[in-house]
Amino acid sequence: MPTMTHAKAMRAAFVVIGIVSLIAAAGFALHIPPFATLWPLDDAGAVERFLGAYLAGIGASLLWIGVSGELGAAVAGALSLTVVYTSLAIAWLTLSFGVAAPDLRLPALLCLPVALVSAGLARWFRRLPIQDTPPLPRTVYGSFVVFVVSLACVGGALALRTPNVFPLPLGPAVSALIGSAFLGSAASFLYGLRFPLWGNARARSGASWPTTSSSSRPLWRDWAWWTPRTGRRSC
């Protein structure tokens, strides 16, 4: 168990990292340099929109953990990152052996130590008890089940580069990136089902609403434009 001083330092770190994540989210969403030039491949528009929404969710969750002091809720986020970087390492390493994306080999290999660090953080934070211990209501529990199934199905399909799943045309590297993020989110909600306490649920809710609100408008706008022109459907 961390001391009071260490707990305060960790809470401050969560707040700072959360604010940095929100700044990065705004940079990606608004196409502000240098964020707008970070993605080296095609499909930069789709990547920036998604990363803006995804980082907004991460930032909101980190801020909530830091302000509330519910440090045990960080386990779900660390597990999510473990799944994201593991899936991304496998997908990008597979793509790197092809002609289309040989430059992905180094980023894929860099994902492996990040996944290991994330797994170690999940194990460490697992020692900290959840303070907000009332059980989840059935409606919230049921919504978590829906999230797990939906995110796992869509994330797996994107990671496997199944066409017509996402309302934007995606290249293989971007499809793997977004699919891995969805799989990581599914893992975090699955952890919430395994330990159905309000302390875990509030952190997941903090991560969900900015992601949904930030991404839904541009995605549905492009969905209305993309479907009639291509005659394709999302699934």
The 8 nearest C-alpha neighbors of each residue, nearest first, counted from 0:
[[1, 2, 127, 126, 6, 128, 3, 5],
 [2, 0, 5, 6, 3, 4, 127, 9],
 [1, 3, 5, 4, 6, 0, 7, 8],
 [2, 4, 6, 5, 7, 1, 8, 0],
 [5, 3, 7, 2, 6, 8, 1, 9],
 [6, 4, 8, 2, 7, 3, 1, 9],
 [5, 7, 3, 9, 8, 4, 1, 2],
 [8, 6, 10, 4, 5, 9, 11, 3],
 [7, 9, 5, 11, 6, 10, 12, 4],
 [10, 8, 12, 6, 11, 7, 5, 13],
 [9, 11, 65, 7, 13, 12, 8, 6],
 [12, 10, 14, 8, 9, 13, 7, 15],
 [11, 13, 9, 15, 10, 14, 16, 8],
 [14, 12, 65, 10, 16, 61, 11, 15],
 [13, 15, 62, 17, 11, 65, 12, 16],
 [16, 14, 12, 18, 17, 13, 11, 19],
 [17, 15, 19, 13, 18, 14, 20, 12],
 [16, 18, 58, 61, 14, 20, 62, 15],
 [17, 19, 21, 15, 20, 16, 14, 22],
 [18, 20, 16, 22, 21, 17, 23, 15],
 [21, 19, 58, 17, 23, 18, 22, 54],
 [20, 22, 24, 18, 55, 58, 23, 19],
 [23, 21, 19, 25, 24, 20, 26, 18],
 [22, 24, 26, 20, 21, 25, 19, 27],
 [25, 23, 51, 21, 54, 27, 55, 22],
 [26, 24, 28, 22, 23, 27, 29, 51],
 [25, 27, 31, 23, 24, 29, 28, 34],
 [26, 28, 47, 51, 30, 24, 34, 25],
 [27, 29, 51, 25, 48, 26, 30, 47],
 [28, 30, 26, 31, 27, 25, 35, 51],
 [31, 29, 35, 27, 28, 26, 32, 34],
 [30, 32, 26, 35, 29, 34, 33, 27],
 [33, 31, 34, 35, 36, 30, 26, 27],
 [32, 34, 35, 36, 31, 37, 26, 30],
 [35, 33, 32, 37, 36, 27, 26, 31],
 [34, 36, 30, 32, 33, 31, 37, 27],
 [37, 35, 34, 33, 38, 32, 39, 43],
 [36, 38, 34, 35, 39, 33, 32, 43],
 [37, 39, 36, 40, 43, 35, 46, 41],
 [40, 38, 37, 41, 36, 43, 42, 102],
 [41, 39, 38, 42, 43, 172, 173, 100],
 [40, 42, 43, 39, 170, 38, 44, 173],
 [43, 41, 44, 45, 46, 169, 170, 40],
 [42, 44, 46, 41, 45, 47, 38, 40],
 [45, 43, 47, 42, 46, 48, 41, 30],
 [44, 46, 48, 42, 43, 47, 49, 167],
 [47, 45, 43, 49, 44, 48, 50, 42],
 [48, 46, 27, 50, 44, 49, 45, 51],
 [49, 47, 51, 28, 45, 46, 50, 44],
 [48, 50, 46, 52, 51, 47, 53, 45],
 [51, 49, 53, 47, 52, 48, 54, 46],
 [52, 50, 24, 28, 27, 48, 49, 54],
 [51, 53, 210, 213, 55, 49, 50, 214],
 [52, 54, 50, 56, 55, 210, 51, 49],
 [55, 53, 57, 24, 56, 51, 52, 20],
 [54, 56, 58, 52, 21, 24, 53, 57],
 [57, 55, 206, 210, 53, 59, 209, 54],
 [56, 58, 54, 60, 55, 59, 206, 61],
 [57, 59, 17, 20, 55, 61, 21, 56],
 [58, 60, 62, 56, 205, 61, 57, 206],
 [59, 61, 206, 205, 63, 57, 202, 62],
 [62, 60, 17, 64, 58, 13, 63, 59],
 [61, 63, 14, 17, 65, 59, 60, 64],
 [62, 64, 60, 66, 61, 65, 67, 59],
 [65, 63, 61, 69, 67, 62, 68, 66],
 [64, 66, 10, 13, 14, 62, 68, 63],
 [65, 67, 63, 64, 68, 62, 10, 14],
 [68, 66, 64, 69, 65, 63, 70, 62],
 [67, 69, 65, 70, 64, 66, 10, 6],
 [70, 68, 64, 67, 71, 72, 130, 129],
 [71, 69, 72, 68, 73, 64, 127, 124],
 [70, 72, 127, 129, 73, 128, 69, 124],
 [71, 73, 199, 70, 74, 69, 75, 198],
 [72, 74, 76, 71, 75, 70, 77, 124],
 [75, 73, 121, 77, 72, 76, 124, 125],
 [76, 74, 187, 78, 77, 73, 190, 79],
 [75, 77, 79, 73, 78, 74, 187, 80],
 [76, 78, 121, 74, 80, 117, 79, 75],
 [79, 77, 81, 75, 76, 80, 121, 74],
 [78, 80, 183, 76, 187, 82, 77, 81],
 [81, 79, 83, 77, 82, 78, 84, 117],
 [82, 80, 114, 78, 117, 79, 83, 84],
 [81, 83, 183, 85, 79, 80, 84, 86],
 [84, 82, 179, 183, 80, 180, 86, 81],
 [85, 83, 87, 114, 110, 86, 81, 82],
 [86, 84, 88, 82, 87, 83, 114, 81],
 [87, 85, 89, 83, 84, 88, 179, 82],
 [86, 88, 84, 90, 85, 89, 179, 91],
 [87, 89, 107, 85, 110, 91, 86, 90],
 [90, 88, 92, 86, 87, 91, 93, 85],
 [91, 89, 87, 93, 92, 88, 175, 86],
 [92, 90, 94, 93, 107, 88, 89, 103],
 [91, 93, 95, 89, 107, 104, 94, 90],
 [94, 92, 90, 91, 95, 96, 89, 97],
 [93, 95, 91, 92, 96, 97, 100, 90],
 [96, 94, 101, 92, 104, 103, 100, 97],
 [97, 95, 94, 93, 101, 98, 92, 100],
 [96, 98, 95, 94, 99, 100, 101, 93],
 [97, 99, 100, 101, 96, 95, 94, 102],
 [98, 100, 97, 101, 94, 95, 96, 102],
 [99, 101, 95, 102, 103, 98, 94, 97],
 [102, 100, 95, 103, 96, 98, 104, 97],
 [103, 101, 100, 104, 95, 105, 106, 99],
 [102, 104, 95, 106, 101, 105, 91, 100],
 [105, 103, 95, 107, 92, 102, 106, 101],
 [104, 106, 108, 107, 103, 109, 102, 92],
 [107, 105, 109, 103, 108, 104, 110, 88],
 [106, 108, 88, 104, 110, 92, 91, 105],
 [107, 109, 105, 110, 106, 111, 104, 88],
 [110, 108, 106, 107, 111, 112, 105, 113],
 [109, 111, 113, 84, 107, 108, 88, 112],
 [110, 112, 114, 113, 109, 108, 88, 85],
 [113, 111, 115, 114, 110, 109, 116, 108],
 [112, 114, 116, 110, 115, 111, 117, 84],
 [115, 113, 81, 117, 111, 84, 112, 116],
 [114, 116, 112, 118, 113, 117, 119, 111],
 [115, 117, 119, 113, 118, 114, 112, 120],
 [118, 116, 120, 114, 77, 81, 119, 115],
 [119, 117, 121, 115, 116, 120, 81, 114],
 [118, 120, 116, 122, 117, 121, 123, 115],
 [121, 119, 123, 117, 122, 118, 124, 77],
 [122, 120, 74, 77, 118, 124, 119, 123],
 [121, 123, 119, 125, 120, 124, 118, 126],
 [122, 124, 120, 125, 121, 126, 119, 127],
 [125, 123, 126, 121, 127, 71, 74, 122],
 [124, 126, 122, 123, 127, 74, 121, 71],
 [127, 125, 124, 123, 128, 0, 122, 71],
 [128, 126, 71, 125, 124, 0, 129, 70],
 [129, 127, 71, 130, 126, 125, 70, 69],
 [128, 130, 71, 131, 198, 132, 69, 127],
 [129, 131, 132, 128, 69, 198, 71, 68],
 [130, 132, 198, 197, 129, 133, 196, 69],
 [131, 133, 196, 130, 197, 134, 129, 198],
 [134, 132, 196, 197, 131, 135, 198, 195],
 [135, 133, 196, 195, 197, 132, 136, 194],
 [134, 136, 196, 195, 197, 140, 139, 137],
 [137, 135, 139, 138, 140, 134, 141, 133],
 [136, 138, 140, 139, 141, 135, 142, 134],
 [137, 139, 141, 140, 136, 142, 135, 143],
 [140, 138, 142, 141, 136, 137, 135, 143],
 [141, 139, 137, 143, 138, 142, 135, 136],
 [140, 142, 144, 138, 143, 139, 137, 145],
 [141, 143, 139, 145, 144, 140, 146, 138],
 [142, 144, 146, 140, 141, 145, 188, 147],
 [145, 143, 141, 147, 142, 146, 148, 140],
 [144, 146, 142, 148, 143, 147, 149, 141],
 [147, 145, 143, 149, 144, 148, 150, 142],
 [148, 146, 185, 144, 150, 145, 149, 151],
 [147, 149, 151, 145, 146, 150, 152, 144],
 [150, 148, 146, 152, 151, 147, 145, 153],
 [149, 151, 185, 153, 181, 147, 152, 154],
 [150, 152, 154, 148, 182, 149, 185, 153],
 [153, 151, 155, 149, 150, 154, 148, 156],
 [154, 152, 156, 150, 155, 151, 149, 157],
 [155, 153, 178, 181, 151, 182, 157, 156],
 [154, 156, 158, 152, 157, 153, 151, 159],
 [155, 157, 153, 159, 161, 154, 158, 152],
 [158, 156, 178, 160, 154, 174, 159, 155],
 [157, 159, 175, 178, 155, 160, 156, 154],
 [158, 160, 156, 157, 161, 155, 175, 90],
 [161, 159, 157, 158, 174, 162, 156, 171],
 [160, 162, 156, 159, 157, 164, 163, 158],
 [163, 161, 164, 160, 157, 165, 234, 156],
 [164, 162, 233, 234, 165, 232, 231, 161],
 [163, 165, 233, 234, 162, 161, 166, 157],
 [164, 166, 167, 233, 163, 168, 169, 157],
 [167, 165, 222, 233, 218, 164, 168, 221],
 [168, 166, 165, 169, 221, 222, 45, 225],
 [167, 169, 166, 170, 165, 163, 42, 45],
 [170, 168, 174, 173, 167, 171, 42, 45],
 [169, 171, 173, 172, 174, 42, 168, 41],
 [170, 172, 174, 173, 175, 160, 169, 94],
 [173, 171, 175, 174, 170, 176, 91, 94],
 [174, 172, 176, 175, 170, 171, 169, 177],
 [173, 175, 171, 157, 177, 176, 172, 169],
 [174, 176, 158, 178, 172, 173, 177, 179],
 [177, 175, 173, 179, 174, 178, 172, 87],
 [178, 176, 180, 174, 179, 175, 173, 181],
 [177, 179, 154, 157, 158, 175, 181, 180],
 [178, 180, 83, 182, 176, 181, 177, 86],
 [179, 181, 177, 183, 83, 178, 182, 184],
 [180, 182, 154, 184, 178, 150, 183, 179],
 [183, 181, 185, 179, 154, 151, 184, 180],
 [184, 182, 79, 83, 82, 186, 180, 185],
 [183, 185, 181, 187, 186, 182, 79, 180],
 [184, 186, 147, 182, 188, 150, 183, 187],
 [187, 185, 189, 183, 184, 188, 79, 190],
 [188, 186, 75, 184, 190, 79, 189, 185],
 [189, 187, 191, 185, 190, 186, 147, 143],
 [190, 188, 186, 192, 191, 187, 185, 147],
 [191, 189, 193, 187, 188, 192, 75, 194],
 [190, 192, 188, 194, 195, 189, 193, 199],
 [193, 191, 189, 195, 190, 194, 188, 140],
 [192, 194, 190, 191, 195, 189, 188, 196],
 [193, 195, 191, 192, 196, 190, 199, 189],
 [196, 194, 192, 191, 135, 134, 193, 197],
 [197, 195, 134, 132, 198, 135, 199, 133],
 [196, 198, 200, 199, 131, 133, 135, 201],
 [197, 199, 131, 196, 200, 201, 129, 72],
 [198, 200, 72, 197, 202, 201, 196, 191],
 [201, 199, 197, 203, 202, 198, 204, 191],
 [202, 200, 204, 203, 198, 199, 197, 205],
 [201, 203, 205, 60, 200, 204, 199, 206],
 [204, 202, 200, 206, 205, 201, 207, 199],
 [205, 203, 201, 207, 206, 202, 200, 208],
 [206, 204, 60, 202, 203, 59, 207, 201],
 [205, 207, 56, 60, 203, 204, 57, 59],
 [208, 206, 204, 210, 205, 209, 56, 211],
 [207, 209, 211, 210, 212, 206, 205, 204],
 [210, 208, 212, 56, 211, 213, 207, 55],
 [211, 209, 52, 56, 213, 207, 208, 53],
 [210, 212, 208, 214, 209, 213, 215, 207],
 [211, 213, 209, 215, 210, 214, 208, 216],
 [214, 212, 52, 210, 211, 209, 215, 216],
 [213, 215, 211, 52, 212, 216, 217, 210],
 [216, 214, 218, 212, 211, 217, 219, 213],
 [215, 217, 219, 218, 214, 220, 213, 212],
 [218, 216, 220, 219, 215, 214, 221, 48],
 [219, 217, 221, 215, 220, 216, 222, 214],
 [220, 218, 222, 216, 221, 217, 215, 223],
 [221, 219, 217, 223, 218, 222, 216, 224],
 [220, 222, 224, 218, 223, 219, 225, 217],
 [221, 223, 219, 225, 166, 224, 220, 226],
 [222, 224, 220, 221, 225, 226, 219, 227],
 [225, 223, 221, 222, 226, 227, 220, 228],
 [224, 226, 222, 228, 221, 223, 227, 229],
 [225, 227, 230, 229, 231, 228, 222, 224],
 [228, 226, 230, 229, 225, 224, 223, 231],
 [229, 227, 226, 225, 230, 224, 231, 223],
 [228, 230, 231, 226, 227, 225, 232, 224],
 [229, 231, 227, 226, 228, 232, 225, 233],
 [232, 230, 229, 226, 163, 233, 227, 225],
 [231, 233, 234, 163, 226, 230, 164, 166],
 [232, 234, 164, 163, 165, 166, 231, 162],
 [233, 164, 163, 232, 165, 162, 231, 153]]
